[in-house]
């Protein structure tokens, strides 16, 4: 029996179906579906299959638009029709369609703000600092701006715990927000009326509480592929398939409390041995073949998740 048929048969059985989705696969499916930067969840994960259909066939959808104006008439008639089955392309095969949930564990965010401290930075005193260091202000305007900018940026960073997080780009954005084109322009135009402030917010430790289960809804189309498939071709097919599924209205209604990344997920089910290929990035010299395979799978799952694609790698 070939790989695709063997996996399809395993998906048909409730017990063997769950085994295919290990914890790493489920975690990457969650990351592909939800913005986990805004959603505090962790494993272990568990799949719930409320609806699971095998061998779904999607006909090609088309749109026919027309406009006609009867001879001698003044009324303009427009029409738009959605059709299926037109065209020479064969229907798209979806090996399985899963509508259900992934149960994750949520960590309660019970920390409280304990202190807020603002540290103000006055650009108006920069010139005095430059004179004290150099003896006078530079006569070259570009040199003067560089001195002012360097010292102004250093003052802001000195008030931050993570000083490198305030970049030159952020300084430019802040200057633009207050209507200044440069630090020199800020000094000239503000005349001490505009000041910057770094705010440090301290939080208490969260209350000790065990993680609680949370069901994260998922709608996903599964594509099973044996070793030897083209990554570029399958990526293109996945994007086209998502467009077709969205037109069919198969995604679940979004929950406003859950920050969605992709309301409809495409899942690749592939043998883990494809990551024995050195063309996949990840790993380092000296790792065992199994560890190297796992490292490459992790990296592949990360960039596929950004494309709205989940990765399920079945063990050898």
N, C-alpha and C positions, 0 to 999 in steps of 0.2 A: 504494500500500500504506500502511495506517495505521501510526502509530508503534509500537503494541504488537506488531503482527505483525512489523514490521521488526526490532525488538529481539529478539523470540523466535527469529527465523531466525538472527540473529547469535549468539545463545546456543547454538544447536544445533550450531554449528561450533566445534571446539576452538580453532582459531587466532583467529578473530574474537571468541570468547568472552573470551579473556584480555585483548584490547585494550580491552574495555569497562571493565575495572577498573584505573583509573589509580592512581598512588601515593597520592594524597590519599584516594581512596575506600577503598583497602586499609588505610590508617592508621586511618581512622575506624571501619572494621569491627573492627579489633583493639581499639580503645578501647571500642567498644560491647560486645565479648565478654569482654575481660579487664580486670582492675584494673591499668592500666599504671603506677599510682603504686607498685605493689609489684613490677612486672615491668619490668626494664630492657631495652627493645627499641627499635630504630630502623630506618629504611628503608635501602636500598630494599626494597620488599615484592614478593612474587611469589605469585600464587594457584595452588594445586594442586587439580585437580578429580578426586578419586578416584571420586566418584559424582555424577552430574549428571542429574537426571530432569526432563523437561519435561512441562507440562500435568498436574500432580498434582491429583487431585480428592479432597477430604476430605468424607466423609459426616458429617452432624450426629450427634454422640454424645449419648446419653441414659442416664439411670440410672433403673431401676425398682426400688423397694424395697417389700417386703411383709412382713407379719407375720400369722400365723394360729395359732389355738389350737383344736384339734378339740373339738367339743362333748363335755363330760364328761371331757375329758382335762386333764392337768396340764402337759404339755410345751408349751412355747412355741417356735414355729418361725419363724425369720427368714430372709429371702432378699434378695439384692441382685444385680441383673442389669444389665450394661452392654449397651446396644443402639445400633445405628446405623441411619440412614435414616428415623427417625421424625420427625414434625413437618412443618410446611408450608414451612419455610425451605428455600431451594435450597442445594445443596452449595457449600462454599467452594472457589473456584478459586485454586490456587497455580501461578503461571506456571512456576516452576522450583524444584527442591529441590537444594541443594548440600551435599554432605558431603565434606570434604577438609581442606585446611590452607592457612594463609597463612604463607609463609616470611618471617620477619623476621631482623634482625641483632641479636644480643645483645652487649652491652658487658660484658666481664668485670669484676667488682667485686673487684679484688685489693688494694684499699687496706687498710692495717693501722693499728691504733690505736697512736699513738706517745706520747700523754700523756693522763692523766686528772687533772683538778684540781677539787677541791671547795672552794667558798667558802661558809662558814657565815654565817647571819644570825640574830642573837639578838634576839628581840622584847623581852626583859627590859630592854634599855638604851634603849628608845624614849622612855620618860618623861624620862630625863635629857637626851636630845637636845631634847625639847620645852621643858623648863624652861630650857635654855641659850638657846633661840631666842626664847621668849615671856616668860620671867621666872617663870612658874608654869604649872601644869597648868590647863587650862580647867575651870571648875566645871560647865558644861553637858555632860552625858554624850554627847550626839550630837556636839557639837563636839570633845570629847576623842577619841571613836572615829574621827572623820574625820581628825584630826591623826595619830593612831596608824596608821591604815590607809594614809594617803598616804605617810608616811615608811617604813613597813614594805614597801610595794609598791616604793618607789623603791630601797630597799636590795637587794631581790631582783633588780630590773631592772638595777642597776649591775653585777651579776656576770654578766650575759648579753651575748653578742655581738649578739643580736637582741632588744633589750630590749622592743620593742613586742609581741613574741610572747607575753609573759606578761601576760594581760589581767586585768581585774577578775573576770571569770567564772572564770578559772583559780585565782585567789586564793581565791574562795569555795569552789571544789571542794576545794582543798587544806585549807582550814580545816575543811570538813565531814569530810574523811577522817581528821583528827586529833581529831574530836569537839568542835570549837569553833564557836560561832555568830558570832563576830566576833574582830577582833584584840584588843579589850579582854578578851574572854572567854578568849582564848588566854593573855594575860599573867597574868590572875587565876588560872586553873586550872592552867597548866603549871608556874608557879614555876621557870622555867628548865630544865624537864626535856624540853621539846620545842623543837627548833631546825630551821629550814629550811636547805636547802643547794642551791645551783646548781652543777651539774656541767658542766664544759667538757671535751669529748672532742675530741682532735686526731687527724686521720688523715693518713697519708702519701699522696702522689700515687699513683694506680694504676699498675701496671706497664704499659708500652706493649705492647699486644697488639691485633691487628686484630679487628674484630667477627666473630663466627662465626654461621653460619646456624642458625636454630631454627624448627622447624615448629610452628605453633600450630593445633591442631585447631579446626575450625569446622563447625557445622551451621546452615544458613540457608535460609529460604524467601524466594524473590524475588517481588515484586509489581511489575509493569510498569504505569506510569500515564502517559498523555499529559498535556500541559498542560491546565489547566482542572479538575483533580481538587480535591476538598475535603480540605484538610489534616486538619480535625477528623474527617471521616468515615473517611479512610484510617488515621488514628491509632487510632480505635476498632476498625476491622477488623483492624489489626495486633495489637492486644492480644487480641482474640477468637481470632485465628488461632494465636497463640502458645499459648493455653490448649488449643486443640484438638490442636496438634502435641505438646504435652507429655503429653496423655492417650494419644496414640498411641505414646509412648516413642521418638520419633525422635531425640532429642538423644544425643550421644555421651557415653560414660562420662567423668566429669571426671578430670583428672590432678591429684593432690594437690599437685604442684609448681607448678601454674599457677593463679594466683588468678582465678577466674571471676567475671565480673559478670553475664552472662546465658548460660546453657548453650545456648540456642537463639535464634538471631538472625533478625530480619525485615529484609529489604533492600528499600528503595524504589529502583527504576530509573526515573528521570525525565529529561526533557530539561533541559539546563543553562539553557535560555532562560527557564525559569520564574522564575529569579532576576533577570530584568530587571524584574520587578514591584517597585515601590518599597515594597510592603507588607512585604517581607522585610527584617529589620534587617541592618545592616552597611554598611561602606564610608563614604566621606566625599566632600564636594563636590570636584569637580575630577578625580576618578578617571575613567579611560576606561571605556566600557561593559563591556569584557571584564574589567577589574580589579574593577569594582563587582560584576559577576556572581560572580566568584571569591570575593570577600570575603563576600558573602551566603551563598554555598554553604558556606564554612568554618563560619560561625556556626550555620547550620541543622544541619550535620552534628554539631556539638558537642552541641546540646541533644537531638537525636534519639538520639545515642549513649547518653545518660543514660537514655533510655527503652528501650534494647535494640534500637534500629533503626539500621541502616546506610544510608548514602546513596550511591548511584551516580548521578552526573549525566553524561549523555552529551553530547558537544559538538554545537554546531549543525551 
